């Protein structure tokens, strides 16, 4: 019989920030009067579910058309926030607490004349939004590129909330080697850390890891990359992508959700796996 290995329930659904944002969205009354500015989280199944519940998702404030605004888990850029405040538009701020912490740490460093360096992906919406509030932020995701940075007297380092510990350690080491005055604040999400550690632990015990999430999600891709270095790994969005033959050919399967994967999707996946192994 196929053995199914599962993490604790906290890792069988979305992270704290996404879960809280989703719950608050579903509690909104008169949903037709509201729009979500940008994808609530990087998961197409989740966003489709929200649309089915009556919440429209827009990619520009110009499309708000006198609607109330929901600010997604990744936050909002400075220009758009100023526009909302200037026009006195009612809004619900669902920015993840960890993203807010990252922004606050970066702003405080800048006030103290540190050049803010963010370890992460410059194209990720979370990083873009944080950078919009800073004067001269530097974003770097490769230790090999640190040598190309300019000369700064004081460097304040923070990280994208979903970044891997391996990359952080690598880039931070290079930064400390190049600069004498470096201050580092841990702004990585604690749930990201816990999920990644659990994923690695599970991957060592199974023949196949199933990471539930979406390819547009940074934290999902990080989980996949960590697991595939240890065992056979597959990214799946829903239970429909489970290959019955592939499952029956292995002795054990591990299932872990990314930070933006809905709980109801994970439950369906586990239910299907149970049926396959019978």
C-alpha positions in Angstrom: 0.0 0.0 0.0 1.2 3.5 -0.8 2.3 5.5 2.2 1.1 9.1 2.3 3.2 11.5 4.4 1.6 14.8 5.5 2.9 17.8 7.5 1.0 19.3 10.3 -2.3 21.0 9.5 -0.7 24.4 9.4 1.2 23.4 6.3 -1.8 21.8 4.6 -3.2 25.2 3.5 -2.3 28.9 3.1 0.1 30.8 5.3 -1.2 33.0 8.1 -1.2 36.2 5.9 -3.1 34.7 3.0 -5.5 32.8 5.2 -6.4 36.0 7.1 -6.8 37.9 3.9 -9.0 35.2 2.4 -11.2 35.0 5.5 -11.7 38.8 5.5 -12.5 38.9 1.8 -15.2 36.2 2.3 -16.7 38.2 5.2 -17.2 41.3 3.1 -20.8 42.3 2.7 -22.1 43.7 -0.6 -19.2 42.2 -2.5 -20.3 43.9 -5.7 -19.3 47.2 -4.2 -15.7 46.0 -3.7 -12.7 45.1 -6.0 -9.4 43.5 -5.2 -6.5 45.5 -6.5 -4.2 42.8 -8.0 -4.3 39.1 -7.2 -4.9 38.5 -3.5 -2.1 35.9 -3.6 -0.2 34.2 -6.4 -2.5 31.3 -6.9 -4.9 31.2 -9.9 -7.3 28.7 -8.2 -7.6 30.9 -5.2 -8.3 34.0 -7.2 -10.8 32.2 -9.4 -12.6 31.1 -6.2 -12.8 34.7 -5.0 -14.2 35.8 -8.4 -16.9 33.1 -8.1 -17.8 34.5 -4.7 -18.5 37.8 -6.3 -15.2 39.8 -5.8 -13.8 41.3 -9.0 -10.0 41.5 -9.4 -8.6 44.5 -11.1 -5.0 45.3 -12.3 -5.4 49.1 -12.4 -7.0 51.7 -10.1 -8.6 53.2 -13.3 -10.8 50.1 -13.3 -12.1 50.7 -9.8 -15.0 52.8 -11.0 -16.1 54.2 -7.7 -15.7 50.8 -6.0 -14.2 50.2 -2.5 -10.6 48.7 -2.7 -9.2 45.6 -1.2 -5.4 45.8 -0.9 -3.9 42.4 -1.4 -1.5 40.4 0.7 1.6 41.7 -1.2 0.7 45.3 -0.3 0.5 48.3 -2.6 2.9 50.7 -4.1 3.3 54.3 -2.8 1.8 56.1 -5.8 -1.4 54.0 -5.7 -1.8 54.3 -2.0 -1.4 58.1 -2.3 -4.1 58.1 -5.0 -6.5 56.2 -2.8 -5.9 58.5 0.1 -6.2 61.6 -2.0 -9.5 60.5 -3.5 -10.8 59.4 -0.1 -11.6 55.9 -1.4 -12.7 53.4 1.3 -10.2 50.5 1.4 -9.5 47.3 3.3 -5.8 46.8 3.9 -5.0 43.1 3.8 -1.2 43.5 3.4 0.6 40.5 5.1 2.0 41.5 8.5 5.4 40.2 7.4 5.4 42.5 4.3 4.5 45.4 6.5 7.4 44.5 8.8 9.8 44.4 5.9 8.7 47.8 4.8 8.9 49.3 8.2 12.4 47.9 8.8 13.6 49.3 5.4 12.1 52.7 6.1 13.8 52.9 9.5 17.1 51.9 8.0 16.8 54.6 5.4 16.0 57.2 8.0 19.3 56.4 9.7 21.1 57.0 6.4 21.8 53.3 5.6 21.7 52.2 2.0 18.9 49.7 2.0 19.7 46.4 0.3 16.9 43.9 -0.2 17.8 40.3 -0.9 15.2 39.0 -3.3 13.7 39.2 -6.7 13.5 42.7 -8.1 10.5 41.7 -10.3 8.4 40.3 -7.5 5.4 42.5 -6.7 6.1 42.4 -2.9 9.7 43.8 -3.5 8.4 46.3 -6.1 5.8 47.7 -3.6 8.4 48.0 -0.8 10.9 49.7 -3.1 8.3 52.3 -4.1 8.4 53.8 -0.6 12.3 54.0 -0.6 14.5 56.6 -2.1 17.5 54.5 -3.5 16.9 50.8 -2.7 19.2 48.1 -4.0 17.7 44.7 -4.8 20.0 41.7 -5.3 19.3 38.0 -5.6 22.7 36.6 -6.6 25.9 36.6 -4.4 28.0 36.9 -7.6 26.5 40.3 -8.3 27.4 41.9 -5.0 30.9 42.8 -6.3 29.2 45.0 -8.9 27.4 47.1 -6.3 28.6 50.7 -5.6 30.5 51.8 -2.5 28.3 52.6 0.5 29.4 53.8 3.9 26.5 52.0 5.8 24.5 49.1 4.4 21.2 48.0 5.9 20.0 44.5 4.7 16.5 43.1 4.7 15.0 40.2 2.7 12.0 39.4 0.6 9.6 37.5 3.0 9.6 34.3 0.9 13.3 34.1 0.1 15.2 30.9 0.8 17.6 30.7 3.7 20.3 29.3 1.4 20.2 32.4 -0.9 20.0 34.8 2.0 23.1 33.3 3.7 25.0 33.3 0.4 24.2 36.9 -0.6 24.5 38.3 3.0 28.0 36.7 3.3 29.1 38.4 0.1 27.7 41.7 1.3 29.5 41.5 4.7 32.7 40.6 2.8 32.4 43.7 0.6 31.3 46.3 3.2 32.5 47.0 6.7 29.4 48.6 8.2 26.5 46.2 7.7 23.3 45.9 9.7 21.0 42.9 9.0 17.3 42.5 9.9 15.6 39.1 9.5 12.4 40.0 7.6 11.8 36.5 6.2 8.4 35.1 7.0 8.7 32.5 9.9 6.1 30.3 8.1 8.2 30.3 5.0 11.1 29.1 7.1 9.0 26.4 8.8 7.5 25.2 5.5 10.8 24.9 3.7 12.3 23.0 6.6 9.4 20.7 6.8 9.4 20.1 3.0 13.1 19.1 3.1 12.4 16.8 6.1 9.5 15.1 4.2 11.4 14.9 0.9 14.1 12.7 2.6 11.4 10.2 3.6 9.4 9.7 0.4 9.8 8.6 -3.2 7.6 11.5 -4.5 6.8 14.9 -3.2 3.7 16.8 -4.4 3.9 20.5 -3.8 0.5 22.1 -4.0 0.6 25.6 -5.5 1.1 27.6 -8.6 4.1 28.3 -10.9 3.4 32.0 -10.6 4.2 31.8 -6.9 7.8 32.5 -5.7 7.3 30.5 -2.5 5.9 27.5 -4.4 8.9 27.5 -6.8 11.2 27.6 -3.8 9.6 24.6 -2.2 9.8 22.7 -5.5 13.5 23.5 -6.0 14.3 22.5 -2.4 12.5 19.1 -2.7 13.7 18.2 -6.2 17.3 18.3 -5.0 16.3 15.4 -2.7 13.7 13.3 -4.4 11.3 13.2 -7.3 9.0 16.3 -7.1 5.9 17.5 -8.9 4.1 20.8 -8.7 0.3 20.4 -8.9 -2.4 23.1 -8.8 -5.4 20.7 -8.2 -6.3 17.1 -7.7 -7.0 16.8 -11.4 -3.2 16.9 -12.1 -2.5 13.8 -10.1 -1.2 10.9 -12.3 -2.7 7.7 -10.9 -0.2 5.5 -12.6 2.8 7.6 -11.3 1.4 7.4 -7.8 0.9 3.6 -7.9 4.5 3.2 -9.1 5.9 4.7 -5.9 6.0 3.4 -2.3 5.5 6.8 -0.5 4.1 10.2 -1.4 4.6 13.5 0.5 2.1 16.4 0.2 2.9 19.9 1.3 1.0 23.2 0.4 2.7 26.4 -0.7 1.8 29.6 1.3 -0.9 30.5 -1.2 -2.6 27.1 -1.8 -6.2 27.0 -0.6 -7.0 24.4 2.0 -10.0 23.0 0.1 -7.6 22.1 -2.8 -5.2 20.3 -0.5 -8.1 18.3 1.1 -9.3 17.2 -2.4 -5.7 16.1 -3.2 -5.4 14.1 -0.1 -8.8 12.5 -0.6 -7.9 11.5 -4.2 -4.6 10.0 -3.0 -6.5 8.0 -0.4 -8.7 6.5 -3.1 -5.8 5.7 -5.3 -4.0 3.7 -2.6 -7.0 1.6 -1.7 
